[in-house]
Protein backbone atom coordinates (compact mmCIF):
# COMPACT_ATOMS: atom_id res chain seq x y z
CA UNK A 1 0.00 0.00 0.00
CA UNK A 2 1.34 3.40 -0.92
CA UNK A 3 1.89 6.06 1.68
CA UNK A 4 -0.67 8.47 0.28
CA UNK A 5 -3.50 6.01 0.96
CA UNK A 6 -2.75 6.32 4.68
CA UNK A 7 -2.92 10.11 5.01
CA UNK A 8 -5.65 11.26 7.39
CA UNK A 9 -8.40 13.21 5.67
CA UNK A 10 -8.92 16.77 7.02
CA UNK A 11 -12.40 17.38 8.34
CA UNK A 12 -14.55 19.54 6.10
CA UNK A 13 -15.56 23.14 7.02
CA UNK A 14 -19.17 22.02 7.38
CA UNK A 15 -18.14 19.40 9.91
CA UNK A 16 -16.17 21.95 11.92
CA UNK A 17 -19.12 24.34 11.95
CA UNK A 18 -21.36 21.54 13.18
CA UNK A 19 -18.97 20.74 16.00
CA UNK A 20 -18.65 24.39 16.92
CA UNK A 21 -22.41 24.85 16.93
CA UNK A 22 -22.97 21.92 19.24
CA UNK A 23 -20.25 23.03 21.60
CA UNK A 24 -21.43 26.62 21.96
CA UNK A 25 -25.00 25.72 22.80
CA UNK A 26 -24.55 24.39 26.35
CA UNK A 27 -25.98 24.99 29.76
CA UNK A 28 -24.24 24.31 33.08
CA UNK A 29 -23.40 20.82 31.85
CA UNK A 30 -21.64 20.36 28.49
CA UNK A 31 -19.07 21.93 26.24
CA UNK A 32 -17.51 25.30 26.79
CA UNK A 33 -14.85 27.25 24.94
CA UNK A 34 -12.26 28.69 27.27
CA UNK A 35 -8.99 30.41 26.44
CA UNK A 36 -9.05 29.14 22.84
CA UNK A 37 -9.76 25.51 23.64
CA UNK A 38 -12.74 23.35 24.45
CA UNK A 39 -13.61 21.87 27.80
CA UNK A 40 -16.54 19.81 29.11
CA UNK A 41 -18.36 20.28 32.41
CA UNK A 42 -20.25 17.53 34.17
CA UNK A 43 -23.54 18.01 36.02
CA UNK A 44 -21.65 19.11 39.09
CA UNK A 45 -19.92 21.86 37.12
CA UNK A 46 -16.57 20.11 37.18
CA UNK A 47 -14.35 19.72 34.17
CA UNK A 48 -14.32 16.18 32.76
CA UNK A 49 -10.79 14.76 32.46
CA UNK A 50 -9.25 11.67 30.84
CA UNK A 51 -12.49 10.81 29.12
CA UNK A 52 -14.30 10.78 25.80
CA UNK A 53 -17.21 13.06 25.07
CA UNK A 54 -19.30 13.18 21.95
CA UNK A 55 -20.38 16.11 19.83
CA UNK A 56 -22.50 15.41 16.82
CA UNK A 57 -21.08 12.33 15.11
CA UNK A 58 -17.58 12.73 16.57
CA UNK A 59 -15.89 11.80 19.78
CA UNK A 60 -13.40 14.08 21.53
CA UNK A 61 -10.84 13.40 24.25
CA UNK A 62 -10.49 15.51 27.37
CA UNK A 63 -6.98 15.31 28.75
CA UNK A 64 -5.88 15.24 32.39
CA UNK A 65 -6.44 19.01 32.63
CA UNK A 66 -9.88 18.72 31.04
CA UNK A 67 -8.87 20.37 27.76
CA UNK A 68 -9.80 18.84 24.40
CA UNK A 69 -6.78 17.05 22.91
CA UNK A 70 -5.77 17.66 19.28
CA UNK A 71 -3.39 15.86 16.91
CA UNK A 72 -2.46 13.33 19.55
CA UNK A 73 -2.15 9.57 20.16
CA UNK A 74 -4.39 8.68 23.08
CA UNK A 75 -3.90 5.66 25.33
CA UNK A 76 -7.12 4.72 27.11
CA UNK A 77 -7.61 1.50 29.05
CA UNK A 78 -4.78 -0.28 27.14
CA UNK A 79 -6.22 0.82 23.80
CA UNK A 80 -4.83 3.44 21.45
CA UNK A 81 -6.81 6.15 19.67
CA UNK A 82 -5.92 9.21 17.65
CA UNK A 83 -7.52 12.62 17.56
CA UNK A 84 -6.84 14.88 14.61
CA UNK A 85 -6.05 18.58 14.48
CA UNK A 86 -9.75 19.32 15.15
CA UNK A 87 -9.79 17.02 18.15
CA UNK A 88 -12.09 14.46 16.50
CA UNK A 89 -11.41 10.73 16.99
CA UNK A 90 -10.03 9.24 13.78
CA UNK A 91 -11.87 6.18 12.52
CA UNK A 92 -11.22 3.85 9.57
CA UNK A 93 -8.03 5.71 8.85
CA UNK A 94 -4.28 5.27 8.61
CA UNK A 95 -2.23 7.79 10.56
CA UNK A 96 1.54 8.34 10.48
CA UNK A 97 2.78 9.46 13.91
CA UNK A 98 6.20 10.92 14.46
CA UNK A 99 8.71 8.58 16.06
CA UNK A 100 10.27 10.08 19.16
CA UNK A 101 13.42 7.98 18.55
CA UNK A 102 13.84 9.09 14.93
CA UNK A 103 17.47 9.63 14.01
CA UNK A 104 18.73 6.69 16.02
CA UNK A 105 20.10 3.67 14.17
CA UNK A 106 17.43 1.78 12.20
CA UNK A 107 14.64 3.92 13.68
CA UNK A 108 12.06 5.23 11.17
CA UNK A 109 10.91 8.86 11.06
CA UNK A 110 7.38 7.80 11.91
CA UNK A 111 5.16 4.80 12.62
CA UNK A 112 1.88 3.99 10.98
CA UNK A 113 -1.25 3.08 12.91
CA UNK A 114 -4.64 1.99 11.68
CA UNK A 115 -7.71 3.08 13.63
CA UNK A 116 -10.83 0.97 13.27
CA UNK A 117 -14.45 2.05 13.03
CA UNK A 118 -14.59 2.21 16.84
CA UNK A 119 -11.47 4.39 16.82
CA UNK A 120 -9.26 1.75 18.42
CA UNK A 121 -5.90 1.11 16.81
CA UNK A 122 -5.22 -2.43 15.67
CA UNK A 123 -2.66 -4.05 17.94
CA UNK A 124 -1.42 -7.52 18.79
CA UNK A 125 -2.51 -9.10 22.03
CA UNK A 126 0.21 -9.96 24.51
CA UNK A 127 -1.05 -13.53 24.51
CA UNK A 128 -1.24 -13.95 20.72
CA UNK A 129 0.38 -17.11 19.36
CA UNK A 130 0.11 -16.19 15.68
CA UNK A 131 1.07 -13.24 13.56
CA UNK A 132 -2.60 -12.03 13.76
CA UNK A 133 -2.54 -10.17 10.45
CA UNK A 134 -5.42 -7.79 9.78
CA UNK A 135 -6.96 -7.33 6.34
CA UNK A 136 -7.31 -3.69 5.32
CA UNK A 137 -8.40 -2.74 1.81
CA UNK A 138 -7.64 -6.28 0.63
CA UNK A 139 -4.11 -6.44 2.07
CA UNK A 140 -2.77 -7.92 5.28
CA UNK A 141 -0.97 -5.95 7.95
CA UNK A 142 0.41 -6.73 11.39
CA UNK A 143 0.83 -4.51 14.42
CA UNK A 144 2.81 -4.72 17.62
CA UNK A 145 1.36 -4.54 21.13
CA UNK A 146 1.56 -0.73 20.98
CA UNK A 147 -0.41 -0.56 17.74
CA UNK A 148 2.57 0.30 15.54
CA UNK A 149 2.40 -1.22 12.06
CA UNK A 150 5.15 -3.78 11.57
CA UNK A 151 7.35 -3.49 8.52
CA UNK A 152 10.40 -5.22 7.11
CA UNK A 153 11.41 -8.58 8.58
CA UNK A 154 9.31 -9.96 11.43
CA UNK A 155 10.54 -12.80 13.64
CA UNK A 156 8.79 -15.75 15.29
CA UNK A 157 8.02 -13.56 18.33
CA UNK A 158 6.06 -11.31 15.96
CA UNK A 159 8.46 -8.43 16.44
CA UNK A 160 10.25 -6.33 13.84
CA UNK A 161 13.87 -7.36 13.40
CA UNK A 162 16.27 -4.83 11.87
CA UNK A 163 19.50 -6.82 12.31
CA UNK A 164 21.65 -7.55 9.24
CA UNK A 165 20.92 -11.27 9.55
CA UNK A 166 17.13 -10.83 9.89
CA UNK A 167 16.65 -12.30 6.40
CA UNK A 168 18.18 -15.52 7.73
CA UNK A 169 16.30 -15.76 11.03
CA UNK A 170 12.86 -14.27 10.28
CA UNK A 171 9.86 -15.87 8.62
CA UNK A 172 7.70 -12.91 7.56
CA UNK A 173 8.21 -9.77 5.52
CA UNK A 174 5.98 -6.67 5.53
CA UNK A 175 7.54 -4.28 3.03
CA UNK A 176 9.05 -0.87 3.75
CA UNK A 177 8.18 1.55 6.55
CA UNK A 178 5.60 3.28 4.36
CA UNK A 179 4.18 0.08 2.94
CA UNK A 180 3.75 -2.61 5.56
CA UNK A 181 1.62 -5.00 3.50
CA UNK A 182 2.42 -8.65 4.22
CA UNK A 183 3.87 -10.42 1.18
CA UNK A 184 1.51 -13.31 0.47
CA UNK A 185 1.66 -15.84 -2.38
CA UNK A 186 4.29 -13.78 -4.08
CA UNK A 187 7.95 -12.99 -4.55
CA UNK A 188 9.58 -9.98 -2.91
CA UNK A 189 12.88 -8.41 -3.96
CA UNK A 190 14.67 -7.52 -0.74
CA UNK A 191 18.03 -5.87 -0.08
CA UNK A 192 20.11 -8.00 2.26
CA UNK A 193 23.59 -8.12 3.75
CA UNK A 194 25.35 -11.46 3.44
CA UNK A 195 28.47 -11.50 5.55
CA UNK A 196 29.27 -15.04 4.34
CA UNK A 197 29.20 -14.12 0.65
CA UNK A 198 32.85 -15.09 0.20
CA UNK A 199 31.92 -18.72 0.85
CA UNK A 200 29.44 -18.70 -2.02
CA UNK A 201 30.27 -19.03 -5.71
CA UNK A 202 32.97 -16.49 -6.55
CA UNK A 203 32.82 -14.01 -9.39
CA UNK A 204 29.11 -13.31 -9.79
CA UNK A 205 28.10 -9.86 -8.58
CA UNK A 206 24.89 -11.16 -7.04
CA UNK A 207 27.06 -13.01 -4.53
CA UNK A 208 28.54 -9.76 -3.22
CA UNK A 209 28.03 -8.88 0.45
CA UNK A 210 25.30 -6.36 -0.42
CA UNK A 211 22.64 -8.14 -2.46
CA UNK A 212 19.18 -7.63 -3.86
CA UNK A 213 17.58 -11.08 -3.78
CA UNK A 214 14.14 -12.59 -4.24
CA UNK A 215 12.26 -14.46 -1.53
CA UNK A 216 8.90 -16.21 -1.82
CA UNK A 217 6.17 -16.04 0.80
CA UNK A 218 3.36 -18.58 1.01
CA UNK A 219 -0.38 -18.05 1.56
CA UNK A 220 0.23 -17.85 5.30
CA UNK A 221 2.81 -15.14 4.70
CA UNK A 222 5.55 -17.45 5.90
CA UNK A 223 8.81 -17.48 3.98
CA UNK A 224 9.44 -20.43 1.70
CA UNK A 225 12.10 -22.66 3.24
CA UNK A 226 14.82 -24.71 1.61
CA UNK A 227 13.61 -26.39 -1.57
CA UNK A 228 15.21 -27.45 -4.85
CA UNK A 229 12.09 -27.61 -7.00
CA UNK A 230 9.20 -25.56 -5.64
CA UNK A 231 6.40 -25.34 -8.21
CA UNK A 232 5.20 -21.74 -8.48
CA UNK A 233 2.89 -20.75 -11.32
CA UNK A 234 3.96 -23.77 -13.35
CA UNK A 235 7.71 -23.17 -13.00
CA UNK A 236 10.29 -24.72 -10.67
CA UNK A 237 12.31 -22.57 -8.28
CA UNK A 238 14.97 -23.30 -5.72
CA UNK A 239 15.48 -21.72 -2.30
CA UNK A 240 18.42 -22.04 0.04
CA UNK A 241 18.22 -22.75 3.76
CA UNK A 242 17.48 -19.07 4.45
CA UNK A 243 14.70 -18.84 1.86
CA UNK A 244 16.75 -16.85 -0.63
CA UNK A 245 15.83 -17.74 -4.20
CA UNK A 246 18.68 -19.68 -5.77
CA UNK A 247 20.31 -18.24 -8.87
CA UNK A 248 22.79 -19.77 -11.30
CA UNK A 249 24.39 -23.07 -10.22
CA UNK A 250 23.43 -25.07 -7.16
CA UNK A 251 24.01 -28.61 -5.99
CA UNK A 252 22.03 -31.10 -3.92
CA UNK A 253 25.24 -32.31 -2.29
CA UNK A 254 26.48 -30.61 0.84
CA UNK A 255 28.62 -29.12 1.99
CA UNK A 256 30.42 -27.93 -1.11
CA UNK A 257 33.56 -25.93 -0.50
CA UNK A 258 36.52 -24.63 -2.44
CA UNK A 259 38.23 -28.02 -2.22
CA UNK A 260 35.52 -29.14 -4.69
CA UNK A 261 34.38 -32.05 -2.58
CA UNK A 262 30.90 -32.74 -1.31
CA UNK A 263 29.09 -35.30 0.78
CA UNK A 264 26.50 -37.44 -0.97
CA UNK A 265 23.31 -38.42 0.82
CA UNK A 266 24.07 -42.00 -0.27
CA UNK A 267 26.40 -44.24 1.74
CA UNK A 268 28.83 -47.00 0.90
CA UNK A 269 28.62 -50.64 2.03
CA UNK A 270 30.06 -49.69 5.41
CA UNK A 271 27.50 -46.96 5.94
CA UNK A 272 29.93 -44.11 5.38
CA UNK A 273 28.86 -41.05 3.34
CA UNK A 274 30.07 -41.14 -0.25
CA UNK A 275 32.47 -38.31 -0.97
CA UNK A 276 32.15 -36.85 -4.46
CA UNK A 277 34.84 -34.79 -6.14
CA UNK A 278 34.77 -32.27 -8.98
CA UNK A 279 35.12 -34.06 -12.30
CA UNK A 280 33.19 -37.15 -11.24
CA UNK A 281 29.84 -37.85 -12.90
CA UNK A 282 28.15 -38.29 -9.51
CA UNK A 283 29.34 -34.90 -8.37
CA UNK A 284 28.36 -33.12 -11.60
CA UNK A 285 24.93 -34.73 -11.88
CA UNK A 286 23.96 -33.20 -8.54
CA UNK A 287 24.14 -29.70 -10.02
CA UNK A 288 21.13 -27.71 -11.16
CA UNK A 289 20.88 -24.43 -13.01
CA UNK A 290 18.43 -21.74 -11.95
CA UNK A 291 18.90 -18.87 -14.39
CA UNK A 292 19.52 -15.30 -13.21
CA UNK A 293 18.63 -13.69 -9.85
CA UNK A 294 15.94 -11.71 -11.69
CA UNK A 295 14.30 -14.86 -13.05
CA UNK A 296 15.44 -17.84 -11.01
CA UNK A 297 13.34 -20.51 -12.73
CA UNK A 298 15.04 -23.89 -12.73
CA UNK A 299 15.94 -25.55 -16.03
CA UNK A 300 14.17 -28.92 -16.23
CA UNK A 301 13.87 -31.10 -19.33
CA UNK A 302 15.58 -28.35 -21.24
CA UNK A 303 18.84 -27.23 -22.85
CA UNK A 304 20.88 -24.26 -21.70
CA UNK A 305 24.25 -22.83 -22.72
CA UNK A 306 26.20 -21.18 -19.92
CA UNK A 307 29.59 -20.91 -18.27
CA UNK A 308 29.99 -23.72 -15.72
CA UNK A 309 29.97 -22.68 -12.09
CA UNK A 310 33.14 -22.41 -10.05
CA UNK A 311 32.26 -25.52 -8.09
CA UNK A 312 31.07 -27.49 -11.11
CA UNK A 313 34.16 -26.98 -13.28
CA UNK A 314 36.68 -24.50 -11.96
CA UNK A 315 39.08 -24.46 -14.94
CA UNK A 316 36.36 -23.74 -17.49
CA UNK A 317 34.71 -21.26 -15.13
CA UNK A 318 37.96 -19.30 -15.00
CA UNK A 319 38.24 -19.48 -18.81
CA UNK A 320 34.68 -18.07 -19.06
CA UNK A 321 33.92 -20.88 -21.52
CA UNK A 322 30.29 -21.63 -22.40
CA UNK A 323 28.95 -25.14 -22.96
CA UNK A 324 25.61 -26.77 -23.65
CA UNK A 325 24.00 -28.72 -20.81
CA UNK A 326 20.74 -30.62 -20.44
CA UNK A 327 18.78 -31.00 -17.22
CA UNK A 328 16.44 -33.93 -16.60
CA UNK A 329 12.92 -33.68 -15.16
CA UNK A 330 14.36 -33.31 -11.66
CA UNK A 331 16.70 -30.53 -12.77
CA UNK A 332 19.88 -32.63 -12.49
CA UNK A 333 22.49 -32.62 -15.25
CA UNK A 334 22.89 -35.54 -17.62
CA UNK A 335 26.43 -36.88 -17.11
CA UNK A 336 28.39 -39.72 -18.74
CA UNK A 337 25.41 -40.88 -20.72
CA UNK A 338 23.89 -41.04 -24.18
CA UNK A 339 20.30 -39.83 -24.18
CA UNK A 340 17.54 -39.38 -26.74
CA UNK A 341 15.91 -35.99 -27.20
CA UNK A 342 13.22 -35.33 -29.81
CA UNK A 343 14.26 -38.30 -31.92
CA UNK A 344 18.01 -37.56 -31.78
CA UNK A 345 20.75 -38.87 -29.52
CA UNK A 346 23.20 -36.74 -27.57
CA UNK A 347 26.12 -37.60 -25.32
CA UNK A 348 27.33 -35.87 -22.16
CA UNK A 349 30.69 -36.06 -20.43
CA UNK A 350 31.57 -36.31 -16.74
CA UNK A 351 31.07 -32.55 -16.29
CA UNK A 352 27.63 -32.64 -17.89
CA UNK A 353 28.81 -30.92 -21.07
CA UNK A 354 27.30 -31.92 -24.39
CA UNK A 355 29.90 -33.85 -26.43
CA UNK A 356 30.57 -32.70 -29.99
CA UNK A 357 32.69 -33.84 -32.92
CA UNK A 358 34.63 -37.12 -33.10
CA UNK A 359 34.80 -38.70 -29.66
CA UNK A 360 36.40 -41.83 -28.23
CA UNK A 361 34.26 -43.12 -25.38
CA UNK A 362 35.05 -45.83 -22.86
CA UNK A 363 31.76 -47.54 -22.19
CA UNK A 364 30.44 -49.24 -19.10
CA UNK A 365 30.47 -53.03 -19.41
CA UNK A 366 27.65 -54.24 -21.59
CA UNK A 367 26.09 -50.81 -22.03
CA UNK A 368 25.64 -48.76 -25.17
CA UNK A 369 24.34 -45.70 -23.32
CA UNK A 370 26.37 -45.47 -20.09
CA UNK A 371 29.75 -43.78 -20.59
CA UNK A 372 32.55 -44.64 -18.20
CA UNK A 373 34.84 -41.96 -19.60
CA UNK A 374 35.26 -39.60 -22.53
CA UNK A 375 38.82 -39.81 -23.86
CA UNK A 376 40.19 -36.40 -24.82
CA UNK A 377 41.61 -36.17 -28.36
CA UNK A 378 45.01 -35.21 -26.92
CA UNK A 379 45.04 -38.05 -24.40
CA UNK A 380 48.63 -39.33 -24.05
CA UNK A 381 47.57 -42.99 -24.23
CA UNK A 382 44.87 -42.84 -26.89
CA UNK A 383 45.34 -39.65 -28.94
CA UNK A 384 43.34 -39.09 -32.12
CA UNK A 385 43.76 -35.45 -33.10
CA UNK A 386 45.30 -36.29 -36.49
CA UNK A 387 45.14 -39.30 -38.82
CA UNK A 388 48.44 -40.84 -37.69
CA UNK A 389 47.40 -40.63 -34.04
CA UNK A 390 44.01 -42.09 -34.90
CA UNK A 391 45.64 -45.04 -36.70
CA UNK A 392 47.95 -45.63 -33.75
CA UNK A 393 45.06 -45.58 -31.28
CA UNK A 394 42.75 -47.90 -33.22
CA UNK A 395 45.66 -50.29 -33.76
CA UNK A 396 46.16 -50.45 -29.97
CA UNK A 397 42.46 -50.91 -29.32
CA UNK A 398 42.04 -53.62 -31.96
CA UNK A 399 45.16 -55.44 -30.82
CA UNK A 400 43.78 -55.47 -27.24
CA UNK A 401 40.32 -56.44 -28.48
CA UNK A 402 38.66 -53.40 -26.82
CA UNK A 403 37.04 -52.16 -30.02
CA UNK A 404 35.74 -55.63 -30.80
CA UNK A 405 34.24 -56.03 -27.33
CA UNK A 406 32.72 -52.56 -27.28
CA UNK A 407 34.78 -51.47 -24.29
CA UNK A 408 35.82 -48.45 -26.35
CA UNK A 409 33.95 -46.94 -29.26
CA UNK A 410 34.33 -43.99 -31.59
CA UNK A 411 31.24 -41.83 -32.08
CA UNK A 412 30.66 -38.73 -34.14
CA UNK A 413 28.43 -35.93 -32.93
CA UNK A 414 27.52 -32.62 -34.50
CA UNK A 415 29.22 -29.30 -33.95
CA UNK A 416 29.39 -27.51 -30.60
CA UNK A 417 26.06 -25.89 -31.53
CA UNK A 418 24.47 -29.14 -32.73
CA UNK A 419 25.78 -32.19 -30.87
CA UNK A 420 23.32 -34.70 -32.38
CA UNK A 421 24.77 -38.18 -32.94
CA UNK A 422 25.62 -38.88 -36.59
CA UNK A 423 25.22 -42.25 -38.29
CA UNK A 424 26.07 -43.74 -41.68
CA UNK A 425 28.86 -42.29 -43.84
CA UNK A 426 30.50 -39.10 -42.64
CA UNK A 427 33.45 -37.02 -43.84
CA UNK A 428 35.53 -35.96 -40.85
CA UNK A 429 38.53 -33.69 -40.63
CA UNK A 430 41.48 -34.97 -38.62
CA UNK A 431 43.73 -31.96 -38.12
CA UNK A 432 43.00 -30.72 -41.64
CA UNK A 433 43.07 -34.12 -43.38
CA UNK A 434 39.67 -35.43 -44.39
CA UNK A 435 38.81 -39.08 -43.89
CA UNK A 436 35.74 -41.19 -44.60
CA UNK A 437 33.99 -42.75 -41.62
CA UNK A 438 30.93 -44.92 -41.22
CA UNK A 439 28.85 -45.31 -38.05
CA UNK A 440 26.24 -47.95 -37.26
CA UNK A 441 22.58 -47.21 -37.80
CA UNK A 442 21.16 -50.15 -35.86
CA UNK A 443 19.30 -49.29 -32.67
CA UNK A 444 21.26 -51.56 -30.31
CA UNK A 445 24.61 -49.86 -30.93
CA UNK A 446 23.58 -46.87 -32.97
CA UNK A 447 26.35 -44.40 -33.69
CA UNK A 448 29.26 -46.73 -32.96
CA UNK A 449 32.08 -46.49 -35.48
CA UNK A 450 32.08 -49.67 -37.57
CA UNK A 451 34.98 -52.06 -37.09
CA UNK A 452 35.06 -54.73 -39.77
CA UNK A 453 33.61 -55.42 -43.19
CA UNK A 454 30.59 -53.41 -44.28
CA UNK A 455 29.26 -53.21 -47.83
CA UNK A 456 32.50 -54.68 -49.28
CA UNK A 457 34.66 -52.16 -47.43
CA UNK A 458 36.67 -52.29 -44.24
CA UNK A 459 36.47 -49.88 -41.35
CA UNK A 460 38.29 -49.65 -38.06
CA UNK A 461 36.85 -47.42 -35.34
CA UNK A 462 34.55 -46.12 -38.05
CA UNK A 463 37.39 -44.98 -40.32
CA UNK A 464 37.53 -46.44 -43.84
CA UNK A 465 40.69 -48.44 -44.50
CA UNK A 466 41.99 -47.91 -48.01
CA UNK A 467 45.25 -48.16 -49.93
CA UNK A 468 47.30 -45.12 -50.85
CA UNK A 469 46.67 -43.97 -54.39
CA UNK A 470 50.29 -44.65 -55.29
CA UNK A 471 50.17 -48.19 -53.91
CA UNK A 472 46.79 -48.89 -55.54
CA UNK A 473 46.30 -52.00 -53.34
CA UNK A 474 47.14 -52.99 -49.78
CA UNK A 475 46.56 -56.12 -47.74
CA UNK A 476 44.86 -56.11 -44.36
CA UNK A 477 44.66 -58.98 -41.91
CA UNK A 478 41.33 -59.56 -40.20
CA UNK A 479 40.32 -61.69 -37.29
CA UNK A 480 36.69 -62.10 -36.35
CA UNK A 481 35.90 -59.33 -38.82
CA UNK A 482 38.41 -56.98 -37.21
CA UNK A 483 41.36 -55.39 -38.97
CA UNK A 484 44.56 -55.98 -37.01
CA UNK A 485 47.72 -54.99 -38.85
CA UNK A 486 51.19 -54.02 -37.65
CA UNK A 487 50.72 -52.37 -34.27
CA UNK A 488 54.41 -51.53 -33.89
CA UNK A 489 54.36 -48.71 -36.41
CA UNK A 490 50.76 -47.74 -35.77
CA UNK A 491 49.33 -48.92 -39.09
CA UNK A 492 46.35 -51.15 -39.73
CA UNK A 493 47.63 -52.74 -42.93
CA UNK A 494 50.43 -54.89 -44.34
CA UNK A 495 52.54 -54.03 -47.33
CA UNK A 496 53.24 -56.85 -49.80
CA UNK A 497 56.76 -57.73 -48.61
CA UNK A 498 55.59 -57.83 -45.00
CA UNK A 499 52.68 -60.04 -45.96
CA UNK A 500 54.90 -62.52 -47.83
CA UNK A 501 57.26 -62.68 -44.86
CA UNK A 502 54.48 -63.16 -42.30
CA UNK A 503 52.54 -65.81 -44.23
CA UNK A 504 55.45 -67.83 -45.65
CA UNK A 505 54.52 -68.12 -49.24
CA UNK A 506 56.43 -70.81 -51.19
CA UNK A 507 58.27 -70.11 -54.47
CA UNK A 508 56.40 -71.46 -57.47
CA UNK A 509 58.34 -74.11 -59.44
CA UNK A 510 58.32 -73.77 -63.24
CA UNK A 511 59.78 -75.73 -66.24
CA UNK A 512 61.20 -78.82 -64.53
CA UNK A 513 62.09 -76.95 -61.35
CA UNK A 514 63.90 -74.18 -63.15
CA UNK A 515 62.88 -70.73 -61.96
CA UNK A 516 61.84 -68.08 -64.42
CA UNK A 517 64.22 -65.17 -64.31
CA UNK A 518 61.70 -62.44 -65.14
CA UNK A 519 59.39 -62.87 -62.19
CA UNK A 520 59.04 -64.10 -58.59
CA UNK A 521 55.94 -66.10 -57.77
CA UNK A 522 54.58 -67.09 -54.34
CA UNK A 523 51.62 -69.34 -53.67
CA UNK A 524 49.78 -69.45 -50.36
CA UNK A 525 47.81 -71.86 -48.29
CA UNK A 526 44.31 -70.33 -48.29
CA UNK A 527 43.70 -71.81 -44.86
CA UNK A 528 46.28 -69.30 -43.64
CA UNK A 529 45.16 -66.35 -45.74
CA UNK A 530 41.39 -66.75 -45.35
CA UNK A 531 41.35 -63.81 -42.93
CA UNK A 532 43.29 -61.52 -45.25
CA UNK A 533 41.72 -58.96 -47.53
CA UNK A 534 43.00 -56.95 -50.48
CA UNK A 535 41.73 -53.37 -50.55
CA UNK A 536 42.06 -50.68 -53.21
CA UNK A 537 42.49 -46.91 -52.96
CA UNK A 538 38.73 -46.42 -52.51
CA UNK A 539 38.56 -49.02 -49.75
CA UNK A 540 36.75 -51.69 -51.75
CA UNK A 541 37.71 -55.30 -50.95
CA UNK A 542 38.84 -57.45 -53.90
CA UNK A 543 37.07 -60.76 -54.46
CA UNK A 544 37.65 -63.46 -57.13
CA UNK A 545 40.09 -61.46 -59.23
CA UNK A 546 43.75 -60.66 -59.91
CA UNK A 547 44.87 -57.08 -59.29
CA UNK A 548 48.17 -55.25 -59.65
CA UNK A 549 49.54 -52.77 -57.13
CA UNK A 550 51.82 -49.78 -57.71
CA UNK A 551 55.03 -51.78 -57.12
CA UNK A 552 54.35 -54.39 -59.81
CA UNK A 553 52.89 -57.12 -57.59
CA UNK A 554 49.97 -59.04 -59.05
CA UNK A 555 47.71 -60.42 -56.32
CA UNK A 556 45.23 -63.21 -56.98
CA UNK A 557 42.19 -63.50 -54.72
CA UNK A 558 39.65 -66.36 -54.77
CA UNK A 559 35.90 -66.14 -54.42
CA UNK A 560 36.20 -66.36 -50.63
CA UNK A 561 38.49 -63.29 -50.45
CA UNK A 562 41.52 -65.49 -49.64
CA UNK A 563 44.86 -64.63 -51.29
CA UNK A 564 46.13 -67.57 -53.37
CA UNK A 565 49.14 -66.17 -55.22
CA UNK A 566 51.39 -63.14 -55.56
CA UNK A 567 53.59 -62.53 -58.58
CA UNK A 568 56.27 -59.85 -58.82
CA UNK A 569 56.83 -58.85 -62.41
CA UNK A 570 59.89 -57.05 -63.76
FENFEN-V581886 format. One line per field, one symbol per residue. ss: DSSP state (@ for helix, = for strand, . for the rest). phi: phi as a letter, one per 40 degrees, with the letter a starting at -180 (. if undefined). burial: I if it has 24 or more other C-alpha atoms within 12 Angstrom, else O. A space follows every 10 residues. Layout:
# FENFEN-V581886
ss: ???
phi: ???
burial: ???
This chain:
# FENFEN-V581886
ss: ..@@@@.... ..@@@@@@@@ @@@@.....= ====..==== =.....=... =====..=== ==....==.. .=====..== ===....==. ..======.. .........= =====..... =......... ...===..== =.=.....=. ..==.....= .....@@@@. .==....... .....===== ===...@@@. ....@@@..= =======... ..=...==== ==..=====. ...==...== =......... =======... ..=====... @@@@@.===. ......=... .======... ...@@@@@@. .======... ..=...==== =..=====.. ...=..==== ===......= =====..... ......@@@@ @@@@@@@@@@ .@@@@..=== ===....... =..======= ..=======. ........=. .===..==== ..==...... ..======.. ..=....... ...=.@@@@@ @@@..==... ........== ===..@@@@. .=====...= =...====.. ..=====... ..=======.
phi: .cdccccccc ccdccccccc cccccbbcbh cacbfgbbbb bcccgcccbf acbbagcbbb bbccbgcccb facbbbfgbb bbbcccgccc bfacbcbdcc cdhcdgccca bcbbbcccgc ccacccccbb cfcbcbfgbb bbbcccgccc agcbcccgbc bbcccdccbc bbbbgccbbg cccbfacbcb cbbbcbdccc ccgcccbccc bbbcbbbccc gcccccabac cbfgbcbbbc cbgcccbgca bccacbbccg baccccbccc gcdccbbdhc cccccccbbb gcccbgcccb facabacccd ccaddccccf ccacbbbccc gcccbfabbc afgbbbbbcc cgcccbgcbc bcccdgbbbc ccaccccbdc cbcacbcccc cccccccccc gccccgcbac bbbcccbbgc cbbgcabbcb fgccacbabc bcccbdgccc bhcafgbbbb fgcccaccdc cgbbbbbbaf gbcbgcccbg cbabcccccc ccbfcccccb ffgcccccab bbbbccccbc cbbbbbcbgc ccagabbbcc bgcbbbbccb gccbabbbcc
burial: IOOOOIOIOO OOOOOOOOII OOIOOOOOOI IIOOOOOIII IOOOOOIIOO IIIOIOOIII IIIOOIIIII IIIIOOOOOI IIIIOIIIII IIIIIIIOOO OOOOOOOIOO IIIIIIOOII IIIIOOOOOO IIIIOIOOOI IIIIIIIIII IIIIIOOIII IIOOOIIIII IIIIIIIIII IIIIOOIIII IIOIOOOOOI IOOOOIIOOO IOIIIIIIOO IIIIIOIIII OOOOOIIIII OIIIIIIIII IIIIOIOOOI IIIIOOOOOO OOOOOIIIII IIIIIIIIII IIIOOIIIII IIIIOIIIII IIIIOOOOOO OOIIIIIIOI IIIIIIIIIO OOOOIIIIII IIIIIIIIII IIIOOOOIII IIIIIOIOOO OIIIIOIOII IIIIIIIIIO IIIIIIIIII IIIIOOOOII IIIIIIOIOI OOOOIIIIII OOOOIIIIII IIIIOOIIII IIIIIIIOOO IIIIIIIIOO IIIIIIOOOI IIIIIIOOII OOIOIOOOOO OOOOOOOOOI IIIIOOOOII IIIIIIIIII IIIOOOIIIO OOIIIIIIOO IIIIIIIIOO
